[in-house]
């Protein structure tokens, strides 16, 4: 059995973090570009960490990647 499956079966609830775009906009990152939130991966990775930290501090125990729109074509 996988570690994730074992872990998840022991949880009463699994709370997944939420919108990256709102968190980045609240930190004044301009998302008006082809990469959208993925631009922060290049320009401001510390903001991504800050957004995830805020969700974990609010009780989230699972996160998602910030790679929506991240592609060679978008660059």
N, CA, C and O atoms as a printed pandas DataFrame, in Angstrom:
     atom_number atom_name residue_name chain_id  residue_number  x_coord  y_coord  z_coord
0              1         N          UNK        A               1    0.843   -1.176    0.000
1              2        CA          UNK        A               1    0.000    0.000    0.000
2              3         C          UNK        A               1    0.894    1.247    0.000
3              4         O          UNK        A               1    1.896    1.297    0.713
4              5         N          UNK        A               2    0.533    2.226   -0.786
5              6        CA          UNK        A               2    1.354    3.429   -0.895
6              7         C          UNK        A               2    1.319    4.244    0.393
7              8         O          UNK        A               2    0.369    4.159    1.171
8              9         N          UNK        A               3    2.361    5.027    0.606
9             10        CA          UNK        A               3    2.413    5.896    1.780
10            11         C          UNK        A               3    1.245    6.872    1.801
11            12         O          UNK        A               3    0.665    7.123    2.857
12            13         N          UNK        A               4    0.899    7.421    0.646
13            14        CA          UNK        A               4   -0.212    8.366    0.587
14            15         C          UNK        A               4   -1.524    7.686    0.939
15            16         O          UNK        A               4   -2.324    8.224    1.705
16            17         N          UNK        A               5   -1.740    6.510    0.382
17            18        CA          UNK        A               5   -2.989    5.808    0.658
18            19         C          UNK        A               5   -3.083    5.477    2.154
19            20         O          UNK        A               5   -4.141    5.646    2.760
20            21         N          UNK        A               6   -2.011    5.020    2.731
21            22        CA          UNK        A               6   -1.984    4.716    4.167
22            23         C          UNK        A               6   -2.272    5.972    4.976
23            24         O          UNK        A               6   -3.099    5.958    5.888
24            25         N          UNK        A               7   -1.589    7.049    4.638
25            26        CA          UNK        A               7   -1.795    8.324    5.334
26            27         C          UNK        A               7   -3.230    8.791    5.199
27            28         O          UNK        A               7   -3.859    9.162    6.190
28            29         N          UNK        A               8   -3.759    8.779    3.968
29            30        CA          UNK        A               8   -5.094    9.329    3.720
30            31         C          UNK        A               8   -6.184    8.527    4.434
31            32         O          UNK        A               8   -7.194    9.093    4.855
32            33         N          UNK        A               9   -5.988    7.223    4.571
33            34        CA          UNK        A               9   -6.984    6.403    5.249
34            35         C          UNK        A               9   -7.033    6.679    6.750
35            36         O          UNK        A               9   -8.020    6.345    7.405
36            37         N          UNK        A              10   -5.998    7.274    7.294
37            38        CA          UNK        A              10   -5.944    7.590    8.717
38            39         C          UNK        A              10   -6.514    8.980    9.032
39            40         O          UNK        A              10   -6.641    9.343   10.201
40            41         N          UNK        A              11   -6.856    9.754    8.003
41            42        CA          UNK        A              11   -7.333   11.124    8.195
42            43         C          UNK        A              11   -8.848   11.157    8.358
43            44         O          UNK        A              11   -9.576   10.483    7.629
44            45         N          UNK        A              12   -9.318   11.952    9.328
45            46        CA          UNK        A              12  -10.765   12.197    9.436
46            47         C          UNK        A              12  -11.230   13.059    8.274
47            48         O          UNK        A              12  -12.292   12.827    7.697
48            49         N          UNK        A              13  -10.413   14.064    7.935
49            50        CA          UNK        A              13  -10.703   14.988    6.832
50            51         C          UNK        A              13   -9.400   15.286    6.125
51            52         O          UNK        A              13   -8.332   15.285    6.738
52            53         N          UNK        A              14   -9.491   15.538    4.849
53            54        CA          UNK        A              14   -8.330   16.001    4.091
54            55         C          UNK        A              14   -8.719   17.335    3.479
55            56         O          UNK        A              14   -9.632   17.419    2.658
56            57         N          UNK        A              15   -8.013   18.372    3.894
57            58        CA          UNK        A              15   -8.280   19.724    3.411
58            59         C          UNK        A              15   -7.191   20.106    2.412
59            60         O          UNK        A              15   -6.010   20.140    2.755
60            61         N          UNK        A              16   -7.592   20.388    1.190
61            62        CA          UNK        A              16   -6.662   20.771    0.136
62            63         C          UNK        A              16   -6.645   22.286    0.024
63            64         O          UNK        A              16   -7.683   22.938    0.136
64            65         N          UNK        A              17   -5.458   22.843   -0.198
65            66        CA          UNK        A              17   -5.368   24.297   -0.305
66            67         C          UNK        A              17   -6.176   24.809   -1.483
67            68         O          UNK        A              17   -6.694   24.026   -2.280
68            69         N          UNK        A              18   -6.280   26.108   -1.588
69            70        CA          UNK        A              18   -7.198   26.721   -2.541
70            71         C          UNK        A              18   -6.471   27.552   -3.589
71            72         O          UNK        A              18   -5.325   27.266   -3.936
72            73         N          UNK        A              19   -7.123   28.547   -4.071
73            74        CA          UNK        A              19   -6.668   29.359   -5.192
74            75         C          UNK        A              19   -5.282   29.970   -5.009
75            76         O          UNK        A              19   -5.013   30.612   -3.994
76            77         N          UNK        A              20   -4.411   29.773   -5.982
77            78        CA          UNK        A              20   -3.104   30.418   -5.986
78            79         C          UNK        A              20   -3.240   31.845   -6.515
79            80         O          UNK        A              20   -2.554   32.753   -6.043
80            81         N          UNK        A              21   -4.121   32.041   -7.489
81            82        CA          UNK        A              21   -4.229   33.371   -8.101
82            83         C          UNK        A              21   -4.669   34.420   -7.083
83            84         O          UNK        A              21   -4.112   35.518   -7.058
84            85         N          UNK        A              22   -5.639   34.110   -6.256
85            86        CA          UNK        A              22   -6.083   35.076   -5.258
86            87         C          UNK        A              22   -4.945   35.414   -4.294
87            88         O          UNK        A              22   -4.711   36.585   -3.992
88            89         N          UNK        A              23   -4.245   34.397   -3.816
89            90        CA          UNK        A              23   -3.134   34.629   -2.901
90            91         C          UNK        A              23   -2.038   35.481   -3.507
91            92         O          UNK        A              23   -1.470   36.339   -2.832
92            93         N          UNK        A              24   -1.735   35.251   -4.783
93            94        CA          UNK        A              24   -0.700   36.043   -5.455
94            95         C          UNK        A              24   -1.169   37.469   -5.722
95            96         O          UNK        A              24   -0.397   38.417   -5.580
96            97         N          UNK        A              25   -2.430   37.618   -6.108
97            98        CA          UNK        A              25   -2.966   38.968   -6.323
98            99         C          UNK        A              25   -2.981   39.757   -5.021
99           100         O          UNK        A              25   -2.706   40.957   -5.017
100          101         N          UNK        A              26   -3.303   39.083   -3.908
101          102        CA          UNK        A              26   -3.282   39.756   -2.605
102          103         C          UNK        A              26   -1.871   40.220   -2.238
103          104         O          UNK        A              26   -1.700   41.110   -1.404
104          105         N          UNK        A              27   -0.869   39.615   -2.863
105          106        CA          UNK        A              27    0.527   39.996   -2.633
106          107         C          UNK        A              27    1.045   40.902   -3.749
107          108         O          UNK        A              27    2.252   41.069   -3.923
108          109         N          UNK        A              28    0.108   41.482   -4.501
109          110        CA          UNK        A              28    0.379   42.475   -5.546
110          111         C          UNK        A              28    1.179   41.959   -6.736
111          112         O          UNK        A              28    1.918   42.724   -7.354
112          113         N          UNK        A              29    1.047   40.686   -7.066
113          114        CA          UNK        A              29    1.684   40.162   -8.268
114          115         C          UNK        A              29    0.739   40.349   -9.452
115          116         O          UNK        A              29   -0.417   39.930   -9.397
116          117         N          UNK        A              30    1.221   40.969  -10.508
117          118        CA          UNK        A              30    0.425   41.175  -11.721
118          119         C          UNK        A              30    0.341   39.862  -12.479
119          120         O          UNK        A              30    1.360   39.341  -12.932
120          121         N          UNK        A              31   -0.861   39.323  -12.622
121          122        CA          UNK        A              31   -1.068   38.042  -13.298
122          123         C          UNK        A              31   -1.508   38.207  -14.749
123          124         O          UNK        A              31   -1.906   37.234  -15.388
124          125         N          UNK        A              32   -1.443   39.407  -15.264
125          126        CA          UNK        A              32   -1.871   39.682  -16.627
126          127         C          UNK        A              32   -0.739   39.364  -17.608
127          128         O          UNK        A              32   -0.101   40.262  -18.157
128          129         N          UNK        A              33   -0.508   38.062  -17.815
129          130        CA          UNK        A              33    0.531   37.593  -18.739
130          131         C          UNK        A              33    0.196   36.176  -19.188
131          132         O          UNK        A              33   -0.713   35.549  -18.644
132          133         N          UNK        A              34    0.924   35.671  -20.176
133          134        CA          UNK        A              34    0.636   34.349  -20.733
134          135         C          UNK        A              34    0.796   33.220  -19.718
135          136         O          UNK        A              34    0.091   32.214  -19.795
136          137         N          UNK        A              35    1.701   33.378  -18.785
137          138        CA          UNK        A              35    1.947   32.321  -17.802
138          139         C          UNK        A              35    1.007   32.380  -16.605
139          140         O          UNK        A              35    0.929   31.423  -15.835
140          141         N          UNK        A              36    0.305   33.470  -16.440
141          142        CA          UNK        A              36   -0.634   33.669  -15.357
142          143         C          UNK        A              36    0.067   33.402  -14.032
143          144         O          UNK        A              36    1.108   34.011  -13.788
144          145         N          UNK        A              37   -0.439   32.529  -13.160
145          146        CA          UNK        A              37    0.193   32.322  -11.852
146          147         C          UNK        A              37    1.565   31.659  -11.965
147          148         O          UNK        A              37    2.397   31.810  -11.071
148          149         N          UNK        A              38    1.808   30.934  -13.043
149          150        CA          UNK        A              38    3.103   30.272  -13.214
150          151         C          UNK        A              38    4.243   31.280  -13.362
151          152         O          UNK        A              38    5.406   30.922  -13.171
152          153         N          UNK        A              39    3.933   32.526  -13.695
153          154        CA          UNK        A              39    4.960   33.562  -13.784
154          155         C          UNK        A              39    5.684   33.718  -12.447
155          156         O          UNK        A              39    6.870   34.047  -12.407
156          157         N          UNK        A              40    4.960   33.477  -11.360
157          158        CA          UNK        A              40    5.574   33.585  -10.029
158          159         C          UNK        A              40    6.662   32.531   -9.834
159          160         O          UNK        A              40    7.594   32.755   -9.061
160          161         N          UNK        A              41    6.568   31.397  -10.510
161          162        CA          UNK        A              41    7.619   30.378  -10.425
162          163         C          UNK        A              41    8.957   30.940  -10.878
163          164         O          UNK        A              41   10.009   30.556  -10.368
164          165         N          UNK        A              42    8.907   31.850  -11.836
165          166        CA          UNK        A              42   10.115   32.446  -12.397
166          167         C          UNK        A              42   10.512   33.715  -11.636
167          168         O          UNK        A              42   11.674   33.896  -11.271
168          169         N          UNK        A              43    9.538   34.578  -11.406
169          170        CA          UNK        A              43    9.842   35.909  -10.871
170          171         C          UNK        A              43    9.792   36.036   -9.350
171          172         O          UNK        A              43   10.588   36.773   -8.768
172          173         N          UNK        A              44    8.882   35.340   -8.710
173          174        CA          UNK        A              44    8.663   35.531   -7.268
174          175         C          UNK        A              44    8.326   34.215   -6.564
175          176         O          UNK        A              44    7.247   34.103   -5.981
176          177         N          UNK        A              45    9.202   33.229   -6.600
177          178        CA          UNK        A              45    8.879   31.938   -5.973
178          179         C          UNK        A              45    8.600   32.049   -4.480
179          180         O          UNK        A              45    7.888   31.214   -3.921
180          181         N          UNK        A              46    9.151   33.068   -3.829
181          182        CA          UNK        A              46    8.899   33.244   -2.397
182          183         C          UNK        A              46    7.432   33.554   -2.119
183          184         O          UNK        A              46    6.932   33.262   -1.033
184          185         N          UNK        A              47    6.733   34.148   -3.102
185          186        CA          UNK        A              47    5.309   34.418   -2.926
186          187         C          UNK        A              47    4.504   33.127   -2.952
187          188         O          UNK        A              47    3.524   32.987   -2.221
188          189         N          UNK        A              48    4.914   32.189   -3.790
189          190        CA          UNK        A              48    4.240   30.890   -3.838
190          191         C          UNK        A              48    4.392   30.183   -2.498
191          192         O          UNK        A              48    3.429   29.639   -1.957
192          193         N          UNK        A              49    5.602   30.197   -1.973
193          194        CA          UNK        A              49    5.842   29.582   -0.666
194          195         C          UNK        A              49    4.986   30.263    0.410
195          196         O          UNK        A              49    4.434   29.594    1.283
196          197         N          UNK        A              50    4.881   31.567    0.343
197          198        CA          UNK        A              50    4.086   32.317    1.317
198          199         C          UNK        A              50    2.609   31.947    1.240
199          200         O          UNK        A              50    1.956   31.779    2.269
200          201         N          UNK        A              51    2.079   31.819    0.020
201          202        CA          UNK        A              51    0.673   31.446   -0.154
202          203         C          UNK        A              51    0.431   30.042    0.409
203          204         O          UNK        A              51   -0.534   29.825    1.142
204          205         N          UNK        A              52    1.306   29.089    0.067
205          206        CA          UNK        A              52    1.147   27.726    0.591
206          207         C          UNK        A              52    1.242   27.708    2.118
207          208         O          UNK        A              52    0.467   27.019    2.782
208          209         N          UNK        A              53    2.185   28.458    2.668
209          210        CA          UNK        A              53    2.345   28.524    4.126
210          211         C          UNK        A              53    1.073   29.041    4.780
211          212         O          UNK        A              53    0.648   28.531    5.817
212          213         N          UNK        A              54    0.464   30.060    4.169
213          214        CA          UNK        A              54   -0.783   30.607    4.713
214          215         C          UNK        A              54   -1.877   29.542    4.746
215          216         O          UNK        A              54   -2.609   29.433    5.729
216          217         N          UNK        A              55   -1.987   28.758    3.676
217          218        CA          UNK        A              55   -2.994   27.688    3.652
218          219         C          UNK        A              55   -2.698   26.622    4.703
219          220         O          UNK        A              55   -3.612   26.161    5.387
220          221         N          UNK        A              56   -1.434   26.226    4.840
221          222        CA          UNK        A              56   -1.090   25.235    5.864
222          223         C          UNK        A              56   -1.388   25.771    7.255
223          224         O          UNK        A              56   -1.894   25.037    8.104
224          225         N          UNK        A              57   -1.085   27.032    7.500
225          226        CA          UNK        A              57   -1.373   27.642    8.796
226          227         C          UNK        A              57   -2.874   27.716    9.072
227          228         O          UNK        A              57   -3.298   27.755   10.227
228          229         N          UNK        A              58   -3.671   27.736    8.010
229          230        CA          UNK        A              58   -5.124   27.778    8.155
230          231         C          UNK        A              58   -5.727   26.379    8.316
231          232         O          UNK        A              58   -6.932   26.239    8.521
232          233         N          UNK        A              59   -4.877   25.335    8.221
233          234        CA          UNK        A              59   -5.372   23.981    8.451
234          235         C          UNK        A              59   -5.268   23.034    7.282
235          236         O          UNK        A              59   -5.590   21.854    7.422
236          237         N          UNK        A              60   -4.831   23.508    6.140
237          238        CA          UNK        A              60   -4.672   22.621    4.990
238          239         C          UNK        A              60   -3.581   21.594    5.282
239          240         O          UNK        A              60   -2.555   21.925    5.876
240          241         N          UNK        A              61   -3.804   20.347    4.862
241          242        CA          UNK        A              61   -2.772   19.335    5.043
242          243         C          UNK        A              61   -2.345   18.702    3.723
243          244         O          UNK        A              61   -1.634   17.697    3.710
244          245         N          UNK        A              62   -2.778   19.292    2.619
245          246        CA          UNK        A              62   -2.402   18.820    1.292
246          247         C          UNK        A              62   -2.352   20.018    0.358
247          248         O          UNK        A              62   -3.210   20.897    0.434
248          249         N          UNK        A              63   -1.367   20.066   -0.514
249          250        CA          UNK        A              63   -1.245   21.205   -1.423
250          251         C          UNK        A              63   -1.200   20.718   -2.874
251          252         O          UNK        A              63   -1.027   19.528   -3.137
252          253         N          UNK        A              64   -1.354   21.640   -3.787
253          254        CA          UNK        A              64   -1.274   21.336   -5.215
254          255         C          UNK        A              64   -0.152   22.167   -5.828
255          256         O          UNK        A              64    0.313   23.132   -5.222
256          257         N          UNK        A              65    0.277   21.796   -7.017
257          258        CA          UNK        A              65    1.360   22.541   -7.663
258          259         C          UNK        A              65    0.835   23.827   -8.282
259          260         O          UNK        A              65   -0.363   23.979   -8.520
260          261         N          UNK        A              66    1.741   24.736   -8.533
261          262        CA          UNK        A              66    1.406   26.011   -9.152
262          263         C          UNK        A              66    1.913   25.995  -10.594
263          264         O          UNK        A              66    2.728   26.837  -10.973
264          265         N          UNK        A              67    1.440   25.053  -11.393
265          266        CA          UNK        A              67    1.951   24.912  -12.754
266          267         C          UNK        A              67    0.891   25.118  -13.833
267          268         O          UNK        A              67    1.157   24.879  -15.011
268          269         N          UNK        A              68   -0.296   25.555  -13.451
269          270        CA          UNK        A              68   -1.321   25.847  -14.449
270          271         C          UNK        A              68   -0.774   26.908  -15.402
271          272         O          UNK        A              68   -0.242   27.922  -14.952
272          273         N          UNK        A              69   -0.895   26.691  -16.692
273          274        CA          UNK        A              69   -0.398   27.577  -17.745
274          275         C          UNK        A              69    1.118   27.472  -17.962
275          276         O          UNK        A              69    1.647   28.117  -18.867
276          277         N          UNK        A              70    1.815   26.687  -17.165
277          278        CA          UNK        A              70    3.266   26.571  -17.311
278          279         C          UNK        A              70    3.585   25.615  -18.459
279          280         O          UNK        A              70    3.449   24.398  -18.332
280          281         N          UNK        A              71    4.009   26.190  -19.573
281          282        CA          UNK        A              71    4.388   25.383  -20.728
282          283         C          UNK        A              71    5.323   26.180  -21.607
283          284         O          UNK        A              71    5.348   27.409  -21.545
284          285         N          UNK        A              72    6.083   25.495  -22.416
285          286        CA          UNK        A              72    6.983   26.169  -23.355
286          287         C          UNK        A              72    6.168   27.051  -24.292
287          288         O          UNK        A              72    6.587   28.163  -24.612
288          289         N          UNK        A              73    5.019   26.574  -24.731
289          290        CA          UNK        A              73    4.169   27.336  -25.641
290          291         C          UNK        A              73    3.739   28.668  -25.021
291          292         O          UNK        A              73    3.671   29.684  -25.712
292          293         N          UNK        A              74    3.447   28.661  -23.706
293          294        CA          UNK        A              74    3.013   29.882  -23.040
294          295         C          UNK        A              74    4.121   30.913  -22.914
295          296         O          UNK        A              74    3.845   32.109  -22.823
296          297         N          UNK        A              75    5.369   30.468  -22.908
297          298        CA          UNK        A              75    6.481   31.397  -22.785
298          299         C          UNK        A              75    6.658   32.099  -24.094
299          300         O          UNK        A              75    7.548   32.939  -24.228
